[in-house]
């Protein structure tokens, strides 16, 4: 696979407790299945060669011998296969029994990793049979001819994928205060595999899922968790085969309890490496905890990089949560962040008023919503919000009427100032023909509106509230020293796709049905600066026809800034996310425009007003994006 993706599989095979011969066959069938799907890392449950619930049968010599013979058969059958496999078994060494994960590929053992933490409480009695494993790897005799590494500190480096390093831990290791995977990741592991046999009780699946999510996030790693399946159920315990594939706080794929199956997804090593590289405290942790790569044994392996389609989902709107309740919660949080940020600025400056230019579009609507919330928090009457509508050459009746109605329903003070006469006088001053509808024609209107807002702020001891959103600022789709400028930009880190959802969310929550109706009409109004004369009374200047779909630009922006991906990778993800909605030519066309504008317009972002950061990405030069104004855009082309 290209672009740093590695396909992994979590396999829960059928199991007959204490019947090694049958289990070997079941494991082998899943190995074939995973290999056919071009999986490169394939993980099986804890002690799956014998079954986890053998109990005192683990003291039987015949079972232990059969387990080793069975494992040797499995390893031999991997000779013609490509993946790195992890299979669990009991292993006797120097009179002690260990619960181990055997890592092997192409007929050879890469390492044997013993379980560190042996549970001996509640329903678990592993301390009766197993000993905790050695941390520092040693060479042990596997057969008369072959010695292999044995110990917890084993890292498997895959030569074919940059920064792909695999480490293993076993079940209980993850549930402890300081899992071995913490040290493995700091030593260099980017994927952790966990061979587990975790029984099901009420609520445990959700807790288990949270452990995998949190550990993958904390380690900025991929995490493949495989649990023993239905066939392990015995006596007082029931097992469900709960399998999880996580990546830096997200669950990519899951086999829910009682769904024995192979679970497959792709882990993005480039993404993980980017986040580690960008997070300085990750490297600091190595120093504080005295983690040294030389404390580990590094074993090299390789596999063929096959061209297979991604199975993981790539969502077309990465800034917006997919699940309704989570999306609503996120919208509420964002509105609070915006409102409390503005509240602090109003309180600190002792401003008596807030001045907002209301156009009847999405951005100014969101700014008004936020400002009203901030005034409510400060117990300042909303009448002290001065909402200014400034009809110009391109204003349509739809946006004009929506502006008036919205201002009235919010309880703000309306000021209506027609800018046409002032702009025409300005055209005379600069000797511009008003019949030439060029950038001067458009920007003169934007700068006139900003001048009006600033001067009203001086009149009323107030602050001008900026309305421009992050998508516009990323593209430089703002008039320099026009709508580009304010005294506090409440939408500066909110992308356009999210602005729409915030307005809709507020419309759904507000009790005033008349206000909700206006807000929903604003939601359905085409995005436009309305700087060119209408055609037949309708908006003639539609932004997305000029600069491209905002959903695409937000997609590009997310993967450029959040992960630093190369254009070719972003194109592939975009095709996967949107399917047939956009052609390859359309994606390439708008991506080139995005990169051209993103690099050429940095000078506008270098002098942005303050504004609250609401998500993981921001474009403030004081925060996330300290980018030179004159950098070459060749970095955005391939």
WOHURA-V443197 format. One record per residue. N is the residue number from 1. RES is the residue in three letters. D_CENTER is the distance of its C-alpha to the mean C-alpha in whole Angstrom. Layout:
N,RES,D_CENTER + N,RES,D_CENTER
//
This chain:
1,UNK,20 + 2,UNK,20 + 3,UNK,17 + 4,UNK,16 + 5,UNK,15 + 6,UNK,17 + 7,UNK,18 + 8,UNK,19 + 9,UNK,21 + 10,UNK,22 + 11,UNK,25 + 12,UNK,28 + 13,UNK,31 + 14,UNK,34 + 15,UNK,36 + 16,UNK,40 + 17,UNK,40 + 18,UNK,43 + 19,UNK,43 + 20,UNK,42 + 21,UNK,43 + 22,UNK,41 + 23,UNK,38 + 24,UNK,38 + 25,UNK,39 + 26,UNK,36 + 27,UNK,34 + 28,UNK,35 + 29,UNK,34 + 30,UNK,31 + 31,UNK,31 + 32,UNK,32 + 33,UNK,30 + 34,UNK,27 + 35,UNK,28 + 36,UNK,29 + 37,UNK,25 + 38,UNK,25 + 39,UNK,23 + 40,UNK,23 + 41,UNK,22 + 42,UNK,24 + 43,UNK,24 + 44,UNK,27 + 45,UNK,28 + 46,UNK,30 + 47,UNK,34 + 48,UNK,33 + 49,UNK,36 + 50,UNK,39 + 51,UNK,37 + 52,UNK,35 + 53,UNK,38 + 54,UNK,41 + 55,UNK,42 + 56,UNK,45 + 57,UNK,46 + 58,UNK,44 + 59,UNK,47 + 60,UNK,49 + 61,UNK,49 + 62,UNK,49 + 63,UNK,46 + 64,UNK,44 + 65,UNK,46 + 66,UNK,45 + 67,UNK,42 + 68,UNK,42 + 69,UNK,44 + 70,UNK,41 + 71,UNK,39 + 72,UNK,41 + 73,UNK,41 + 74,UNK,37 + 75,UNK,37 + 76,UNK,40 + 77,UNK,38 + 78,UNK,35 + 79,UNK,37 + 80,UNK,36 + 81,UNK,33 + 82,UNK,30 + 83,UNK,27 + 84,UNK,27 + 85,UNK,28 + 86,UNK,28 + 87,UNK,30 + 88,UNK,32 + 89,UNK,36 + 90,UNK,38 + 91,UNK,40 + 92,UNK,43 + 93,UNK,44 + 94,UNK,47 + 95,UNK,48 + 96,UNK,44 + 97,UNK,42 + 98,UNK,38 + 99,UNK,35 + 100,UNK,33 + 101,UNK,31 + 102,UNK,32 + 103,UNK,30 + 104,UNK,32 + 105,UNK,32 + 106,UNK,34 + 107,UNK,37 + 108,UNK,37 + 109,UNK,35 + 110,UNK,33 + 111,UNK,33 + 112,UNK,33 + 113,UNK,31 + 114,UNK,33 + 115,UNK,31 + 116,UNK,31 + 117,UNK,32 + 118,UNK,34 + 119,UNK,34 + 120,UNK,37 + 121,UNK,37 + 122,UNK,37 + 123,UNK,37 + 124,UNK,36 + 125,UNK,39 + 126,UNK,38 + 127,UNK,40 + 128,UNK,43 + 129,UNK,42 + 130,UNK,39 + 131,UNK,39 + 132,UNK,36 + 133,UNK,35 + 134,UNK,36 + 135,UNK,34 + 136,UNK,35 + 137,UNK,36 + 138,UNK,39 + 139,UNK,41 + 140,UNK,42 + 141,UNK,44 + 142,UNK,43 + 143,UNK,46 + 144,UNK,49 + 145,UNK,48 + 146,UNK,44 + 147,UNK,42 + 148,UNK,39 + 149,UNK,36 + 150,UNK,36 + 151,UNK,34 + 152,UNK,30 + 153,UNK,30 + 154,UNK,29 + 155,UNK,26 + 156,UNK,26 + 157,UNK,25 + 158,UNK,25 + 159,UNK,27 + 160,UNK,25 + 161,UNK,22 + 162,UNK,21 + 163,UNK,20 + 164,UNK,20 + 165,UNK,21 + 166,UNK,22 + 167,UNK,23 + 168,UNK,24 + 169,UNK,25 + 170,UNK,27 + 171,UNK,26 + 172,UNK,28 + 173,UNK,26 + 174,UNK,23 + 175,UNK,25 + 176,UNK,26 + 177,UNK,26 + 178,UNK,25 + 179,UNK,24 + 180,UNK,25 + 181,UNK,22 + 182,UNK,21 + 183,UNK,24 + 184,UNK,23 + 185,UNK,20 + 186,UNK,21 + 187,UNK,24 + 188,UNK,22 + 189,UNK,20 + 190,UNK,17 + 191,UNK,17 + 192,UNK,19 + 193,UNK,21 + 194,UNK,23 + 195,UNK,26 + 196,UNK,26 + 197,UNK,29 + 198,UNK,28 + 199,UNK,30 + 200,UNK,29 + 201,UNK,30 + 202,UNK,29 + 203,UNK,26 + 204,UNK,25 + 205,UNK,23 + 206,UNK,20 + 207,UNK,21 + 208,UNK,20 + 209,UNK,17 + 210,UNK,16 + 211,UNK,18 + 212,UNK,15 + 213,UNK,12 + 214,UNK,13 + 215,UNK,15 + 216,UNK,12 + 217,UNK,10 + 218,UNK,14 + 219,UNK,15 + 220,UNK,12 + 221,UNK,13 + 222,UNK,13 + 223,UNK,15 + 224,UNK,18 + 225,UNK,20 + 226,UNK,23 + 227,UNK,25 + 228,UNK,29 + 229,UNK,30 + 230,UNK,33 + 231,UNK,36 + 232,UNK,35 + 233,UNK,36 + 234,UNK,40 + 235,UNK,42 + 236,UNK,40 + 237,UNK,36 + 238,UNK,34 + 239,UNK,31 + 240,UNK,28 + 241,UNK,26 + 242,UNK,23 + 243,UNK,21 + 244,UNK,17 + 245,UNK,15 + 246,UNK,12 + 247,UNK,9 + 248,UNK,8 + 249,UNK,8 + 250,UNK,7 + 251,UNK,10 + 252,UNK,11 + 253,UNK,14 + 254,UNK,17 + 255,UNK,21 + 256,UNK,22 + 257,UNK,25 + 258,UNK,28 + 259,UNK,27 + 260,UNK,28 + 261,UNK,26 + 262,UNK,24 + 263,UNK,21 + 264,UNK,19 + 265,UNK,15 + 266,UNK,14 + 267,UNK,13 + 268,UNK,11 + 269,UNK,14 + 270,UNK,13 + 271,UNK,10 + 272,UNK,11 + 273,UNK,14 + 274,UNK,13 + 275,UNK,11 + 276,UNK,14 + 277,UNK,16 + 278,UNK,15 + 279,UNK,15 + 280,UNK,19 + 281,UNK,20 + 282,UNK,18 + 283,UNK,21 + 284,UNK,23 + 285,UNK,23 + 286,UNK,25 + 287,UNK,28 + 288,UNK,28 + 289,UNK,28 + 290,UNK,30 + 291,UNK,28 + 292,UNK,30 + 293,UNK,29 + 294,UNK,33 + 295,UNK,32 + 296,UNK,31 + 297,UNK,32 + 298,UNK,30 + 299,UNK,31 + 300,UNK,30 + 301,UNK,30 + 302,UNK,29 + 303,UNK,28 + 304,UNK,28 + 305,UNK,25 + 306,UNK,25 + 307,UNK,24 + 308,UNK,22 + 309,UNK,20 + 310,UNK,17 + 311,UNK,17 + 312,UNK,13 + 313,UNK,12 + 314,UNK,10 + 315,UNK,10 + 316,UNK,12 + 317,UNK,11 + 318,UNK,7 + 319,UNK,9 + 320,UNK,10 + 321,UNK,10 + 322,UNK,12 + 323,UNK,14 + 324,UNK,17 + 325,UNK,18 + 326,UNK,14 + 327,UNK,14 + 328,UNK,18 + 329,UNK,17 + 330,UNK,14 + 331,UNK,17 + 332,UNK,19 + 333,UNK,18 + 334,UNK,17 + 335,UNK,21 + 336,UNK,22 + 337,UNK,20 + 338,UNK,22 + 339,UNK,25 + 340,UNK,25 + 341,UNK,25 + 342,UNK,27 + 343,UNK,29 + 344,UNK,30 + 345,UNK,31 + 346,UNK,33 + 347,UNK,35 + 348,UNK,35 + 349,UNK,36 + 350,UNK,39 + 351,UNK,38 + 352,UNK,40 + 353,UNK,38 + 354,UNK,35 + 355,UNK,36 + 356,UNK,33 + 357,UNK,34 + 358,UNK,33 + 359,UNK,33 + 360,UNK,32 + 361,UNK,29 + 362,UNK,25 + 363,UNK,25 + 364,UNK,28 + 365,UNK,28 + 366,UNK,25 + 367,UNK,26 + 368,UNK,29 + 369,UNK,28 + 370,UNK,26 + 371,UNK,29 + 372,UNK,31 + 373,UNK,29 + 374,UNK,30 + 375,UNK,33 + 376,UNK,33 + 377,UNK,32 + 378,UNK,35 + 379,UNK,37 + 380,UNK,38 + 381,UNK,40 + 382,UNK,38 + 383,UNK,41 + 384,UNK,40 + 385,UNK,37 + 386,UNK,39 + 387,UNK,37 + 388,UNK,38 + 389,UNK,38 + 390,UNK,40 + 391,UNK,41 + 392,UNK,41 + 393,UNK,42 + 394,UNK,39 + 395,UNK,39 + 396,UNK,39 + 397,UNK,41 + 398,UNK,38 + 399,UNK,36 + 400,UNK,39 + 401,UNK,40 + 402,UNK,36 + 403,UNK,36 + 404,UNK,39 + 405,UNK,39 + 406,UNK,35 + 407,UNK,37 + 408,UNK,40 + 409,UNK,38 + 410,UNK,35 + 411,UNK,39 + 412,UNK,38 + 413,UNK,41 + 414,UNK,41 + 415,UNK,43 + 416,UNK,43 + 417,UNK,44 + 418,UNK,45 + 419,UNK,44 + 420,UNK,46 + 421,UNK,49 + 422,UNK,48 + 423,UNK,46 + 424,UNK,49 + 425,UNK,51 + 426,UNK,48 + 427,UNK,48 + 428,UNK,52 + 429,UNK,51 + 430,UNK,49 + 431,UNK,51 + 432,UNK,49 + 433,UNK,50 + 434,UNK,48 + 435,UNK,48 + 436,UNK,46 + 437,UNK,42 + 438,UNK,40 + 439,UNK,38 + 440,UNK,41 + 441,UNK,41 + 442,UNK,38 + 443,UNK,37 + 444,UNK,40 + 445,UNK,39 + 446,UNK,36 + 447,UNK,38 + 448,UNK,40 + 449,UNK,38 + 450,UNK,36 + 451,UNK,40 + 452,UNK,41 + 453,UNK,38 + 454,UNK,39 + 455,UNK,42 + 456,UNK,42 + 457,UNK,40 + 458,UNK,43 + 459,UNK,45 + 460,UNK,43 + 461,UNK,42 + 462,UNK,38 + 463,UNK,35 + 464,UNK,34 + 465,UNK,30 + 466,UNK,28 + 467,UNK,26 + 468,UNK,24 + 469,UNK,21 + 470,UNK,18 + 471,UNK,18 + 472,UNK,22 + 473,UNK,22 + 474,UNK,20 + 475,UNK,22 + 476,UNK,25 + 477,UNK,26 + 478,UNK,28 + 479,UNK,32 + 480,UNK,32 + 481,UNK,34 + 482,UNK,34 + 483,UNK,31 + 484,UNK,29 + 485,UNK,31 + 486,UNK,31 + 487,UNK,31 + 488,UNK,28 + 489,UNK,25 + 490,UNK,23 + 491,UNK,21 + 492,UNK,20 + 493,UNK,17 + 494,UNK,16 + 495,UNK,15 + 496,UNK,18 + 497,UNK,16 + 498,UNK,15 + 499,UNK,19 + 500,UNK,20 + 501,UNK,18 + 502,UNK,20 + 503,UNK,23 + 504,UNK,23 + 505,UNK,22 + 506,UNK,25 + 507,UNK,27 + 508,UNK,27 + 509,UNK,27 + 510,UNK,30 + 511,UNK,33 + 512,UNK,35 + 513,UNK,35 + 514,UNK,37 + 515,UNK,34 + 516,UNK,32 + 517,UNK,33 + 518,UNK,33 + 519,UNK,30 + 520,UNK,29 + 521,UNK,31 + 522,UNK,29 + 523,UNK,26 + 524,UNK,28 + 525,UNK,30 + 526,UNK,29 + 527,UNK,27 + 528,UNK,30 + 529,UNK,31 + 530,UNK,35 + 531,UNK,37 + 532,UNK,39 + 533,UNK,42 + 534,UNK,41 + 535,UNK,42 + 536,UNK,44 + 537,UNK,42 + 538,UNK,39 + 539,UNK,36 + 540,UNK,37 + 541,UNK,34 + 542,UNK,31 + 543,UNK,28 + 544,UNK,26 + 545,UNK,29 + 546,UNK,29 + 547,UNK,26 + 548,UNK,24 + 549,UNK,22 + 550,UNK,19 + 551,UNK,16 + 552,UNK,17 + 553,UNK,17 + 554,UNK,14 + 555,UNK,12 + 556,UNK,14 + 557,UNK,13 + 558,UNK,9 + 559,UNK,9 + 560,UNK,13 + 561,UNK,12 + 562,UNK,8 + 563,UNK,9 + 564,UNK,13 + 565,UNK,13 + 566,UNK,17 + 567,UNK,18 + 568,UNK,19 + 569,UNK,16 + 570,UNK,14 + 571,UNK,17 + 572,UNK,17 + 573,UNK,13 + 574,UNK,15 + 575,UNK,18 + 576,UNK,16 + 577,UNK,14 + 578,UNK,17 + 579,UNK,20 + 580,UNK,23 + 581,UNK,23 + 582,UNK,23 + 583,UNK,25 + 584,UNK,24 + 585,UNK,27 + 586,UNK,25 + 587,UNK,21 + 588,UNK,23 + 589,UNK,25 + 590,UNK,23 + 591,UNK,21 + 592,UNK,24 + 593,UNK,24 + 594,UNK,21 + 595,UNK,22 + 596,UNK,25 + 597,UNK,25 + 598,UNK,22 + 599,UNK,24 + 600,UNK,27 + 601,UNK,26 + 602,UNK,25 + 603,UNK,28 + 604,UNK,27 + 605,UNK,24 + 606,UNK,26 + 607,UNK,28 + 608,UNK,26 + 609,UNK,27 + 610,UNK,26 + 611,UNK,23 + 612,UNK,20 + 613,UNK,17 + 614,UNK,15 + 615,UNK,11 + 616,UNK,9 + 617,UNK,11 + 618,UNK,15 + 619,UNK,17 + 620,UNK,20 + 621,UNK,22 + 622,UNK,23 + 623,UNK,19 + 624,UNK,16 + 625,UNK,18 + 626,UNK,21 + 627,UNK,22 + 628,UNK,26 + 629,UNK,28 + 630,UNK,29 + 631,UNK,27 + 632,UNK,28 + 633,UNK,25 + 634,UNK,26 + 635,UNK,23 + 636,UNK,21 + 637,UNK,24 + 638,UNK,24
//
